[in-house]
Amino acid sequence: MDSKEVLKLYMEAFAENLKTIRTDKYTSMDSLAKNSNFDASNYHKFEKAKGNPTIETILKMASAFEIPPKELFNFDFDITKFKIDE
C-alpha cells in the first residue's frame, strides 16, 4: 500500500478520536474556541482529517481538552496490517 494511503487512514482514525474527545468536553467547535485559546477553524481541519498537526498543535489540543497528549493517540491502528511501499 502506498504510504500516502496509510497516512490517510491513520489521519481518519486520529480525526475520529479527536472528535470523540472534543464532544466529551465541548458541545461544539465554537464552544471549544470560546473556552480555550485554540482556533476553531484550524482545529476543524484536524477533525476532518485534512491536516497534519505539529507537536506544538498536539500540545495545544491536549491543553484545551485538559488531557495528557498521549490520549489524542489512544485509538486502534494496527500498522502491521499494512505493507507500505515507497
Number of C-alpha atoms within 10 A of each C-alpha: 10 11 13 12 12 16 14 13 14 18 20 17 19 23 22 17 19 23 19 13 16 19 13 10 14 15 10 13 19 13 13 21 16 12 12 15 12 17 15 16 11 12 19 15 14 19 21 15 19 14 14 13 15 9 10 9 14 17 17 17 24 17 15 17 19 10 13 12 16 10 12 19 14 12 13 10 12 8 10 7 7 12 11 14 9 7
